[in-house]
Amino acid sequence: MEPVIQVEGLCKDYRVGFWGRRVPVLRDLRLEVRTGETFGYLGPNGAGKSTTIKLLLGLIQPTAGAGRVLGRPLGDASTRGRIGFLPENPSFYEYLTGQEFLVYCGRLLGVPRGALREQVPVLLTEVGLDRAARQQIRKYSKGMIQRLGLAQALLGDPHLLILDEPMSGLDPVGRKEVRDLILRQRAAGRTVFFSTHILPDVEMICDRVGILVGGRLVRSGSMRTLLGEELESIEVTATSIPAETLASVERLALSPPLVQDDRVMVRLPGETELEIALFMLVGAKSRVLSVVPQRRSLESIFLEASRETQA
């Protein structure tokens, strides 16, 4: 099956200053997004994420390279009705109500009036705006505007969703609502491509990720491949530890223990050290509260990739 998004050697330079000096923003991007998957596109601010999205949508032209979206060349007009797009920091007609705005967008998209009468209430309910449907957008909060933007991206039942920083500026409740919405789209079989710099959300919802640093894709793969199964450490929390026992456990630890009142947390390098530490703690009649394995996080991979690029 042909990938939904496929780009080869994509580059983009911008001209800046009086003399039109070329500044490379995207360099030799090679990327593939498969049908039905949720792909997280990660990178710090200024890495080139929004530029990539503009290239995929045909809003700007590449300096070099080529690509295909939904089986057609970048910017092909025939794909526009099959793509739902949410820009970063969307700005809508603030004197329209949420319902009027969705009807307006649907008409621009060419959705028949009868279908809009069915779709609009369903989408407003799905994004949690059914009670604010007749309220003017100028009275919406940041989170409500973001959810309205997601609703308009879903108009016309698109095959591909491209979301630019969909969780930007949202509080924890708003982020969870957007996460759940993206998971529902994946369950419905839609392909979702979204950019973000909020790493915990990506770990929870993505099948694969790409990490962009300085205009270059420095990591790409499935969450399992990138994070791996290896333990980085094991955190043990216990109370009522005699001083002699604590000193012995500390010699096994990766770093000095964290002590708060009677509670002590130590980081051990592996399962062998864990067995020895538990034997000593149980023998000293200490109370073990928790044993938590720590695996590689997306944050550590992201920081590692950033440091390698800067070196």
Contacts in CASP RR format, 6 or more apart in sequence:
PFRMAT RR
TARGET T0000
AUTHOR 0000-0000-0000
METHOD contacts of the structure
MODEL  1
MEPVIQVEGLCKDYRVGFWGRRVPVLRDLRLEVRTGETFGYLGPNGAGKS
TTIKLLLGLIQPTAGAGRVLGRPLGDASTRGRIGFLPENPSFYEYLTGQE
FLVYCGRLLGVPRGALREQVPVLLTEVGLDRAARQQIRKYSKGMIQRLGL
AQALLGDPHLLILDEPMSGLDPVGRKEVRDLILRQRAAGRTVFFSTHILP
DVEMICDRVGILVGGRLVRSGSMRTLLGEELESIEVTATSIPAETLASVE
RLALSPPLVQDDRVMVRLPGETELEIALFMLVGAKSRVLSVVPQRRSLES
IFLEASRETQA
1 34 0 8 1.000
1 35 0 8 1.000
2 68 0 8 1.000
2 71 0 8 1.000
3 32 0 8 1.000
3 33 0 8 1.000
3 34 0 8 1.000
3 35 0 8 1.000
3 68 0 8 1.000
4 33 0 8 1.000
4 34 0 8 1.000
4 35 0 8 1.000
4 36 0 8 1.000
4 69 0 8 1.000
4 70 0 8 1.000
4 159 0 8 1.000
4 160 0 8 1.000
4 191 0 8 1.000
4 193 0 8 1.000
5 31 0 8 1.000
5 32 0 8 1.000
5 33 0 8 1.000
5 39 0 8 1.000
5 56 0 8 1.000
5 68 0 8 1.000
5 69 0 8 1.000
5 160 0 8 1.000
5 191 0 8 1.000
5 193 0 8 1.000
6 31 0 8 1.000
6 32 0 8 1.000
6 33 0 8 1.000
6 67 0 8 1.000
6 68 0 8 1.000
7 29 0 8 1.000
7 30 0 8 1.000
7 31 0 8 1.000
7 32 0 8 1.000
7 55 0 8 1.000
7 56 0 8 1.000
7 65 0 8 1.000
7 66 0 8 1.000
7 67 0 8 1.000
7 68 0 8 1.000
7 74 0 8 1.000
8 30 0 8 1.000
8 65 0 8 1.000
8 66 0 8 1.000
8 67 0 8 1.000
9 28 0 8 1.000
9 29 0 8 1.000
9 30 0 8 1.000
9 64 0 8 1.000
9 65 0 8 1.000
9 66 0 8 1.000
10 26 0 8 1.000
10 28 0 8 1.000
10 29 0 8 1.000
10 30 0 8 1.000
10 31 0 8 1.000
10 52 0 8 1.000
10 55 0 8 1.000
10 62 0 8 1.000
10 64 0 8 1.000
10 65 0 8 1.000
10 66 0 8 1.000
10 67 0 8 1.000
11 24 0 8 1.000
11 26 0 8 1.000
11 27 0 8 1.000
11 28 0 8 1.000
11 29 0 8 1.000
11 62 0 8 1.000
11 63 0 8 1.000
11 64 0 8 1.000
11 65 0 8 1.000
12 24 0 8 1.000
12 25 0 8 1.000
12 26 0 8 1.000
12 51 0 8 1.000
12 55 0 8 1.000
12 60 0 8 1.000
12 62 0 8 1.000
12 63 0 8 1.000
13 22 0 8 1.000
13 23 0 8 1.000
13 24 0 8 1.000
13 25 0 8 1.000
13 63 0 8 1.000
14 22 0 8 1.000
14 23 0 8 1.000
14 25 0 8 1.000
15 21 0 8 1.000
15 22 0 8 1.000
15 23 0 8 1.000
16 23 0 8 1.000
24 215 0 8 1.000
25 48 0 8 1.000
25 51 0 8 1.000
25 215 0 8 1.000
26 48 0 8 1.000
26 51 0 8 1.000
26 52 0 8 1.000
26 55 0 8 1.000
26 62 0 8 1.000
26 215 0 8 1.000
27 214 0 8 1.000
27 215 0 8 1.000
27 216 0 8 1.000
28 216 0 8 1.000
29 52 0 8 1.000
29 215 0 8 1.000
29 216 0 8 1.000
29 217 0 8 1.000
30 217 0 8 1.000
31 52 0 8 1.000
31 210 0 8 1.000
31 217 0 8 1.000
31 220 0 8 1.000
33 39 0 8 1.000
33 191 0 8 1.000
33 193 0 8 1.000
33 208 0 8 1.000
34 191 0 8 1.000
34 208 0 8 1.000
35 191 0 8 1.000
36 186 0 8 1.000
36 189 0 8 1.000
36 190 0 8 1.000
36 191 0 8 1.000
36 192 0 8 1.000
37 186 0 8 1.000
37 191 0 8 1.000
37 192 0 8 1.000
37 207 0 8 1.000
37 208 0 8 1.000
38 182 0 8 1.000
38 183 0 8 1.000
38 185 0 8 1.000
38 186 0 8 1.000
38 191 0 8 1.000
38 192 0 8 1.000
38 194 0 8 1.000
38 205 0 8 1.000
38 206 0 8 1.000
38 207 0 8 1.000
39 191 0 8 1.000
39 192 0 8 1.000
39 193 0 8 1.000
39 194 0 8 1.000
39 206 0 8 1.000
39 207 0 8 1.000
39 208 0 8 1.000
39 209 0 8 1.000
39 210 0 8 1.000
40 193 0 8 1.000
40 194 0 8 1.000
40 195 0 8 1.000
40 196 0 8 1.000
40 202 0 8 1.000
40 206 0 8 1.000
40 208 0 8 1.000
40 209 0 8 1.000
40 210 0 8 1.000
41 49 0 8 1.000
41 52 0 8 1.000
41 193 0 8 1.000
41 194 0 8 1.000
41 195 0 8 1.000
41 196 0 8 1.000
41 209 0 8 1.000
41 210 0 8 1.000
41 212 0 8 1.000
42 49 0 8 1.000
42 195 0 8 1.000
42 196 0 8 1.000
42 197 0 8 1.000
42 199 0 8 1.000
42 202 0 8 1.000
42 209 0 8 1.000
42 210 0 8 1.000
42 211 0 8 1.000
42 212 0 8 1.000
42 298 0 8 1.000
42 302 0 8 1.000
43 49 0 8 1.000
43 195 0 8 1.000
43 197 0 8 1.000
43 211 0 8 1.000
43 212 0 8 1.000
43 213 0 8 1.000
43 302 0 8 1.000
44 197 0 8 1.000
44 213 0 8 1.000
44 306 0 8 1.000
45 197 0 8 1.000
46 214 0 8 1.000
47 212 0 8 1.000
47 213 0 8 1.000
47 214 0 8 1.000
47 215 0 8 1.000
48 212 0 8 1.000
48 214 0 8 1.000
48 215 0 8 1.000
49 164 0 8 1.000
49 165 0 8 1.000
49 195 0 8 1.000
49 212 0 8 1.000
50 88 0 8 1.000
50 164 0 8 1.000
50 195 0 8 1.000
51 60 0 8 1.000
52 195 0 8 1.000
52 212 0 8 1.000
53 85 0 8 1.000
53 162 0 8 1.000
53 164 0 8 1.000
53 195 0 8 1.000
54 60 0 8 1.000
55 61 0 8 1.000
55 62 0 8 1.000
55 74 0 8 1.000
56 69 0 8 1.000
56 74 0 8 1.000
56 162 0 8 1.000
56 193 0 8 1.000
57 75 0 8 1.000
57 83 0 8 1.000
57 85 0 8 1.000
57 162 0 8 1.000
58 74 0 8 1.000
58 75 0 8 1.000
62 74 0 8 1.000
66 73 0 8 1.000
66 74 0 8 1.000
67 73 0 8 1.000
67 74 0 8 1.000
68 74 0 8 1.000
69 75 0 8 1.000
69 76 0 8 1.000
69 79 0 8 1.000
69 83 0 8 1.000
69 160 0 8 1.000
70 79 0 8 1.000
70 82 0 8 1.000
70 83 0 8 1.000
70 159 0 8 1.000
70 160 0 8 1.000
71 79 0 8 1.000
72 78 0 8 1.000
72 79 0 8 1.000
81 109 0 8 1.000
81 156 0 8 1.000
81 158 0 8 1.000
82 158 0 8 1.000
82 159 0 8 1.000
82 160 0 8 1.000
83 158 0 8 1.000
83 159 0 8 1.000
83 160 0 8 1.000
83 161 0 8 1.000
83 162 0 8 1.000
84 153 0 8 1.000
84 154 0 8 1.000
84 155 0 8 1.000
84 158 0 8 1.000
84 160 0 8 1.000
84 161 0 8 1.000
84 162 0 8 1.000
85 153 0 8 1.000
85 161 0 8 1.000
85 162 0 8 1.000
85 163 0 8 1.000
85 164 0 8 1.000
86 146 0 8 1.000
86 149 0 8 1.000
86 150 0 8 1.000
86 152 0 8 1.000
86 153 0 8 1.000
86 161 0 8 1.000
86 162 0 8 1.000
86 163 0 8 1.000
86 164 0 8 1.000
86 166 0 8 1.000
87 164 0 8 1.000
88 164 0 8 1.000
88 165 0 8 1.000
88 168 0 8 1.000
88 195 0 8 1.000
89 165 0 8 1.000
89 168 0 8 1.000
90 145 0 8 1.000
90 146 0 8 1.000
90 148 0 8 1.000
90 149 0 8 1.000
92 101 0 8 1.000
92 137 0 8 1.000
92 145 0 8 1.000
92 148 0 8 1.000
92 149 0 8 1.000
93 101 0 8 1.000
93 104 0 8 1.000
93 137 0 8 1.000
94 136 0 8 1.000
94 137 0 8 1.000
94 138 0 8 1.000
95 136 0 8 1.000
95 137 0 8 1.000
95 138 0 8 1.000
96 104 0 8 1.000
96 136 0 8 1.000
96 137 0 8 1.000
97 133 0 8 1.000
97 134 0 8 1.000
97 135 0 8 1.000
97 136 0 8 1.000
97 137 0 8 1.000
98 124 0 8 1.000
98 129 0 8 1.000
98 132 0 8 1.000
98 133 0 8 1.000
98 134 0 8 1.000
98 135 0 8 1.000
98 136 0 8 1.000
98 137 0 8 1.000
98 140 0 8 1.000
98 148 0 8 1.000
99 120 0 8 1.000
99 124 0 8 1.000
99 133 0 8 1.000
99 134 0 8 1.000
101 137 0 8 1.000
101 148 0 8 1.000
101 152 0 8 1.000
102 116 0 8 1.000
102 119 0 8 1.000
102 120 0 8 1.000
102 123 0 8 1.000
102 124 0 8 1.000
102 148 0 8 1.000
102 151 0 8 1.000
102 152 0 8 1.000
102 155 0 8 1.000
103 116 0 8 1.000
103 120 0 8 1.000
105 152 0 8 1.000
105 155 0 8 1.000
106 116 0 8 1.000
106 152 0 8 1.000
106 155 0 8 1.000
106 156 0 8 1.000
107 113 0 8 1.000
107 116 0 8 1.000
109 155 0 8 1.000
109 156 0 8 1.000
111 119 0 8 1.000
111 155 0 8 1.000
111 156 0 8 1.000
115 156 0 8 1.000
119 155 0 8 1.000
119 156 0 8 1.000
121 130 0 8 1.000
121 133 0 8 1.000
123 151 0 8 1.000
123 154 0 8 1.000
123 155 0 8 1.000
124 130 0 8 1.000
124 133 0 8 1.000
124 151 0 8 1.000
126 151 0 8 1.000
126 154 0 8 1.000
126 181 0 8 1.000
126 184 0 8 1.000
127 147 0 8 1.000
127 148 0 8 1.000
127 150 0 8 1.000
127 151 0 8 1.000
127 177 0 8 1.000
127 181 0 8 1.000
128 147 0 8 1.000
128 177 0 8 1.000
129 144 0 8 1.000
129 147 0 8 1.000
129 148 0 8 1.000
129 151 0 8 1.000
132 140 0 8 1.000
132 144 0 8 1.000
137 145 0 8 1.000
137 148 0 8 1.000
140 148 0 8 1.000
142 169 0 8 1.000
142 170 0 8 1.000
143 169 0 8 1.000
143 170 0 8 1.000
143 171 0 8 1.000
143 174 0 8 1.000
146 166 0 8 1.000
146 167 0 8 1.000
146 168 0 8 1.000
146 169 0 8 1.000
146 170 0 8 1.000
146 174 0 8 1.000
146 178 0 8 1.000
147 174 0 8 1.000
147 177 0 8 1.000
147 178 0 8 1.000
147 181 0 8 1.000
150 163 0 8 1.000
150 166 0 8 1.000
150 178 0 8 1.000
150 181 0 8 1.000
153 161 0 8 1.000
153 163 0 8 1.000
154 161 0 8 1.000
154 185 0 8 1.000
158 190 0 8 1.000
159 190 0 8 1.000
159 191 0 8 1.000
160 190 0 8 1.000
160 191 0 8 1.000
160 192 0 8 1.000
160 193 0 8 1.000
161 182 0 8 1.000
161 185 0 8 1.000
161 190 0 8 1.000
161 191 0 8 1.000
161 192 0 8 1.000
161 193 0 8 1.000
161 194 0 8 1.000
162 193 0 8 1.000
162 194 0 8 1.000
163 182 0 8 1.000
163 192 0 8 1.000
163 193 0 8 1.000
163 194 0 8 1.000
163 195 0 8 1.000
164 194 0 8 1.000
164 195 0 8 1.000
165 194 0 8 1.000
165 195 0 8 1.000
165 196 0 8 1.000
165 197 0 8 1.000
166 178 0 8 1.000
166 182 0 8 1.000
166 194 0 8 1.000
166 196 0 8 1.000
167 174 0 8 1.000
167 175 0 8 1.000
167 178 0 8 1.000
167 179 0 8 1.000
167 196 0 8 1.000
167 198 0 8 1.000
167 201 0 8 1.000
168 196 0 8 1.000
168 198 0 8 1.000
170 178 0 8 1.000
175 198 0 8 1.000
175 201 0 8 1.000
179 201 0 8 1.000
179 204 0 8 1.000
179 205 0 8 1.000
182 192 0 8 1.000
182 194 0 8 1.000
182 205 0 8 1.000
183 205 0 8 1.000
185 192 0 8 1.000
186 192 0 8 1.000
186 205 0 8 1.000
186 207 0 8 1.000
196 202 0 8 1.000
199 297 0 8 1.000
199 298 0 8 1.000
199 299 0 8 1.000
199 302 0 8 1.000
200 298 0 8 1.000
200 299 0 8 1.000
202 209 0 8 1.000
202 298 0 8 1.000
203 223 0 8 1.000
203 227 0 8 1.000
203 297 0 8 1.000
203 298 0 8 1.000
206 223 0 8 1.000
207 222 0 8 1.000
207 223 0 8 1.000
208 220 0 8 1.000
208 221 0 8 1.000
208 222 0 8 1.000
208 223 0 8 1.000
209 219 0 8 1.000
209 220 0 8 1.000
209 221 0 8 1.000
209 223 0 8 1.000
209 226 0 8 1.000
209 298 0 8 1.000
210 217 0 8 1.000
210 219 0 8 1.000
210 220 0 8 1.000
210 221 0 8 1.000
211 217 0 8 1.000
211 218 0 8 1.000
211 219 0 8 1.000
211 220 0 8 1.000
211 301 0 8 1.000
211 302 0 8 1.000
211 305 0 8 1.000
212 218 0 8 1.000
213 305 0 8 1.000
213 306 0 8 1.000
213 309 0 8 1.000
214 309 0 8 1.000
216 309 0 8 1.000
218 305 0 8 1.000
218 308 0 8 1.000
218 309 0 8 1.000
219 226 0 8 1.000
219 301 0 8 1.000
219 305 0 8 1.000
223 298 0 8 1.000
226 296 0 8 1.000
226 298 0 8 1.000
226 301 0 8 1.000
227 295 0 8 1.000
227 296 0 8 1.000
227 297 0 8 1.000
227 298 0 8 1.000
227 301 0 8 1.000
228 295 0 8 1.000
228 296 0 8 1.000
229 295 0 8 1.000
230 295 0 8 1.000
230 296 0 8 1.000
231 270 0 8 1.000
231 271 0 8 1.000
231 293 0 8 1.000
231 294 0 8 1.000
231 295 0 8 1.000
232 294 0 8 1.000
232 295 0 8 1.000
232 296 0 8 1.000
232 300 0 8 1.000
233 254 0 8 1.000
233 267 0 8 1.000
233 268 0 8 1.000
233 269 0 8 1.000
233 270 0 8 1.000
233 293 0 8 1.000
233 294 0 8 1.000
234 267 0 8 1.000
234 268 0 8 1.000
234 269 0 8 1.000
234 270 0 8 1.000
234 271 0 8 1.000
234 273 0 8 1.000
234 274 0 8 1.000
234 291 0 8 1.000
234 292 0 8 1.000
234 293 0 8 1.000
234 294 0 8 1.000
235 265 0 8 1.000
235 266 0 8 1.000
235 267 0 8 1.000
235 268 0 8 1.000
235 290 0 8 1.000
235 291 0 8 1.000
235 292 0 8 1.000
235 294 0 8 1.000
236 265 0 8 1.000
236 266 0 8 1.000
236 268 0 8 1.000
236 274 0 8 1.000
236 277 0 8 1.000
236 278 0 8 1.000
236 281 0 8 1.000
236 288 0 8 1.000
236 290 0 8 1.000
236 291 0 8 1.000
236 292 0 8 1.000
237 263 0 8 1.000
237 264 0 8 1.000
237 265 0 8 1.000
237 288 0 8 1.000
237 289 0 8 1.000
237 290 0 8 1.000
237 292 0 8 1.000
238 263 0 8 1.000
238 264 0 8 1.000
238 281 0 8 1.000
238 286 0 8 1.000
238 287 0 8 1.000
238 288 0 8 1.000
238 289 0 8 1.000
239 262 0 8 1.000
239 263 0 8 1.000
239 264 0 8 1.000
239 286 0 8 1.000
239 287 0 8 1.000
239 289 0 8 1.000
240 262 0 8 1.000
240 285 0 8 1.000
240 286 0 8 1.000
240 287 0 8 1.000
241 249 0 8 1.000
241 264 0 8 1.000
241 281 0 8 1.000
241 284 0 8 1.000
241 286 0 8 1.000
242 284 0 8 1.000
242 286 0 8 1.000
245 280 0 8 1.000
245 281 0 8 1.000
245 284 0 8 1.000
245 286 0 8 1.000
246 257 0 8 1.000
246 264 0 8 1.000
248 280 0 8 1.000
249 257 0 8 1.000
249 266 0 8 1.000
249 277 0 8 1.000
249 280 0 8 1.000
249 281 0 8 1.000
250 256 0 8 1.000
250 257 0 8 1.000
250 266 0 8 1.000
252 266 0 8 1.000
252 268 0 8 1.000
252 269 0 8 1.000
252 273 0 8 1.000
252 276 0 8 1.000
252 277 0 8 1.000
253 266 0 8 1.000
253 267 0 8 1.000
253 268 0 8 1.000
253 273 0 8 1.000
254 267 0 8 1.000
254 268 0 8 1.000
254 269 0 8 1.000
255 267 0 8 1.000
257 264 0 8 1.000
257 265 0 8 1.000
257 266 0 8 1.000
258 264 0 8 1.000
258 265 0 8 1.000
258 266 0 8 1.000
263 289 0 8 1.000
266 277 0 8 1.000
267 294 0 8 1.000
268 274 0 8 1.000
268 277 0 8 1.000
274 291 0 8 1.000
278 288 0 8 1.000
278 291 0 8 1.000
281 288 0 8 1.000
282 288 0 8 1.000
END
